[in-house]
């Protein structure tokens, strides 16, 4: 889940305020987000399997905005070919096992980060069709997800590759109804962090002694804190690509009709 995301289309000040740790860092972070947007451009829609660069705040430096590629490559990866294969399997890490899986364990203990996004996309299955949804914060603020990051040194050319994964947790009610892929055992949602949980996630908590704190961090965000609406196709020959249209409301008459009650009132879920 969460293989499609959006970032950097909001005001730089919004991102700075959402992740700042004290008034003195807001202006500094605002400048950095502005520079990142100018150099990287807004991402209205990106497919994780293209391994786009996304803005992060790292545990080791909360005053610096970094651009890392999506799809974590562990330090023990042997070569470029293996790195490419692993990246497709490490876009997301399950919070329940992130401290146990070899690909994630060390990063989860030592290299945690905030993934700073506008929102993410999920596909709702109805009959033989799928309908894409854009999910964002109900208050329209940037969405901050729990992530882990890694630096891999390419043995062939000695260049470093900086990558990350997004943590997920069992879905809340809203995402359970949207993310209803019949091929999956359960619906998932990214671990979306309040400001208090951001501080905890970037602190020196250890999984052995602070399990209750991590359990709290990994709780799914409440449904009412999110907003969701259908959007234009993200894949296939009619996909809208990296355009503002990707986040814009698109209504599907067949979906609305099937979700109207006997009085004609529309409720998507």
C-alpha positions in Angstrom: 0.0 0.0 0.0 1.0 3.6 -0.4 2.9 3.1 -3.6 1.8 6.5 -5.0 2.5 9.8 -3.3 2.6 13.6 -3.7 5.0 16.2 -2.3 6.3 19.8 -2.5 3.2 21.4 -4.0 2.3 23.3 -0.8 3.9 26.5 0.5 7.4 26.0 1.9 6.3 27.7 5.1 3.6 25.0 5.6 6.2 22.3 5.6 8.6 24.3 7.8 5.9 24.8 10.4 4.8 21.2 10.4 8.3 19.8 11.1 10.0 22.7 13.0 11.3 22.1 16.5 11.1 25.6 17.9 10.5 29.0 16.2 14.2 29.4 15.4 14.1 26.6 12.9 11.0 27.6 10.9 12.7 30.2 8.8 15.7 28.0 8.2 13.6 25.1 7.1 11.3 27.3 5.0 14.4 28.4 2.9 15.5 24.8 2.5 12.1 23.6 1.3 12.0 26.5 -1.1 15.4 25.4 -2.5 14.3 21.8 -2.8 11.1 22.7 -4.6 13.0 25.0 -7.0 15.6 22.3 -7.8 13.3 19.3 -7.7 9.9 20.7 -8.7 6.6 19.9 -7.1 5.5 16.2 -7.2 1.7 16.0 -7.8 1.9 12.3 -8.4 4.8 9.9 -8.3 4.8 6.1 -8.5 7.0 4.5 -5.9 8.2 1.9 -8.4 9.9 4.8 -10.2 11.9 5.4 -7.0 11.4 9.2 -6.9 13.3 11.5 -4.6 11.2 12.7 -1.6 12.0 15.2 1.1 13.0 13.9 4.5 14.0 15.2 7.9 16.6 12.8 9.4 17.0 11.7 13.0 20.6 12.8 13.0 19.9 16.4 11.8 16.4 17.8 12.4 17.3 21.2 10.8 18.2 19.8 7.4 15.9 18.8 4.5 17.3 15.9 2.5 16.2 14.3 -0.8 16.4 10.5 -0.7 15.1 7.9 -3.1 12.1 5.8 -2.2 12.9 2.1 -1.7 15.4 1.3 1.0 18.7 -0.4 0.1 20.3 -2.1 3.1 23.9 -1.6 3.9 24.7 -5.3 3.2 23.5 -5.2 -0.4 26.1 -6.8 -2.6 25.8 -5.0 -6.0 23.7 -2.7 -8.2 21.6 -5.5 -9.6 20.6 -6.7 -6.1 20.0 -3.1 -5.1 17.5 -2.6 -7.9 15.6 -5.8 -7.0 15.5 -4.9 -3.3 14.2 -1.3 -3.9 11.0 -2.7 -5.4 10.4 -4.7 -2.3 11.2 -2.1 0.3 9.0 0.9 -0.5 7.0 0.2 2.7 8.0 -1.5 5.9 5.4 -3.1 8.3 5.6 -1.4 11.7 4.8 -4.7 13.4 8.1 -6.3 12.1 10.3 -3.4 11.3 12.6 -4.1 14.2 12.9 -7.8 13.3 13.4 -7.9 9.5 17.0 -7.9 8.4 16.4 -5.3 5.7 15.0 -2.8 8.1 16.2 -3.7 11.6 19.3 -1.6 11.9 17.8 1.4 10.1 14.7 1.3 12.4 16.9 1.3 15.5 19.4 4.0 14.4 18.2 5.9 11.3 14.7 7.1 11.6 13.2 10.0 9.6 10.2 12.0 8.8 8.9 11.7 5.2 7.3 15.1 4.3 4.4 14.7 1.8 1.2 16.3 0.6 -0.6 13.1 0.7 -0.9 9.7 -0.9 -3.1 7.7 -3.3 -4.9 4.4 -3.0 -7.1 2.4 -5.4 -10.6 1.3 -4.4 -11.9 -1.9 -6.0 -15.5 -2.2 -7.1 -16.4 -5.0 -9.5 -13.8 -5.3 -12.2 -12.7 -1.7 -11.9 -10.5 0.3 -9.6 -11.0 4.0 -8.7 -8.0 6.1 -7.5 -8.4 8.2 -4.4 -6.2 11.0 -3.1 -5.8 11.0 0.7 -4.6 14.2 2.5 -4.9 15.8 5.9 -8.4 17.1 6.6 -6.9 20.4 7.6 -4.9 20.5 4.3 -1.6 20.7 6.2 1.4 18.6 5.0 1.3 14.9 5.9 4.3 13.6 7.9 5.0 9.9 7.8 7.3 7.7 9.8 10.3 6.5 7.7 13.6 4.8 8.0 16.7 5.6 5.8 19.9 4.0 4.7 23.2 4.9 3.0 24.5 2.2 0.7 28.0 2.4 -0.8 28.2 1.1 -4.3 31.3 -1.2 -4.4 31.7 -0.7 -8.2 32.2 3.1 -8.2 32.3 4.0 -4.5 29.3 6.3 -4.9 26.7 6.5 -2.1 23.0 5.8 -2.6 20.6 7.3 0.0 17.2 5.6 0.3 14.2 5.3 2.6 11.1 3.3 3.4 7.7 4.4 4.7 6.3 2.5 7.7 2.7 1.2 7.5 0.2 -0.1 10.1 -3.3 -1.7 9.9 -5.7 0.7 8.4 -8.3 2.9 10.1 -11.9 2.7 9.1 -11.6 5.2 6.1 -8.6 3.4 4.5 -10.1 0.0 5.3 -13.0 0.9 3.0 -10.9 2.6 0.3 -8.0 0.1 0.3 -10.1 -3.0 -0.3 -7.8 -4.9 -2.7 -9.3 -8.5 -2.6 -5.8 -9.9 -3.2 -4.5 -8.5 0.1 -5.0 -10.0 3.5 -5.7 -6.6 5.2 -5.8 -2.9 4.4 -2.8 -0.8 5.4 -2.1 2.9 6.0 1.1 4.8 6.4 2.2 5.7 9.9 1.1 9.3 9.9 2.6 11.3 12.8 1.3 14.2 14.9 3.9 16.7 16.0 4.2 15.0 19.4 4.7 11.6 17.7 7.3 13.1 15.3 9.4 14.1 18.3 9.1 10.6 19.8 9.9 8.9 16.5 13.1 11.0 16.1 14.1 10.5 19.7 16.5 7.9 21.1 13.8 5.3 21.9 14.9 1.7 21.8 12.6 -1.2 20.8 13.6 -3.3 23.8 12.9 -0.8 26.5 10.3 1.5 24.8 7.9 -1.0 23.2 4.8 0.8 24.6 6.0 4.1 23.1 6.5 2.5 19.7 3.0 0.9 19.9 1.5 4.3 20.5 3.5 5.8 17.6 2.4 3.1 15.2 -1.3 3.5 16.0 -3.3 4.5 12.8 -4.3 8.1 12.5 -8.0 8.7 13.2 -10.2 8.6 10.1 -11.6 12.1 10.8 -8.2 13.6 10.6 -8.0 12.6 6.9 -9.9 13.7 3.8 -10.3 11.5 0.6 -11.7 12.1 -2.9 -11.6 10.3 -6.2 -9.2 11.5 -8.8 -8.3 10.9 -12.5 -6.5 7.7 -13.5 -3.0 7.4 -12.3 -2.0 4.5 -14.5 -2.6 3.1 -17.9 -3.0 5.0 -21.2 -5.3 7.6 -19.6 -3.0 8.5 -16.7 -2.6 12.2 -15.9 1.1 12.0 -14.9 2.9 14.5 -12.7 0.3 17.3 -13.0 -2.0 19.3 -10.6 -4.8 17.4 -12.2 -3.6 14.3 -10.4 -4.9 15.7 -7.1 -8.1 17.3 -8.4 -11.5 15.8 -7.8 -12.9 13.6 -10.5 -16.3 12.2 -10.0 -17.3 8.7 -11.3 -21.0 8.5 -11.9 -21.1 4.8 -11.7 -19.3 4.9 -8.3 -21.6 7.6 -7.0 -24.7 5.8 -8.2 -23.8 2.6 -6.5 -23.3 4.4 -3.2 -26.5 6.5 -3.1 -29.0 5.5 -0.5 -32.7 5.1 -1.0 -33.3 8.9 -0.5 -30.7 9.7 -3.2 -28.1 11.0 -0.6 -24.6 10.2 -1.7 -22.2 8.6 0.7 -19.0 7.2 -0.8 -18.6 4.9 2.2 
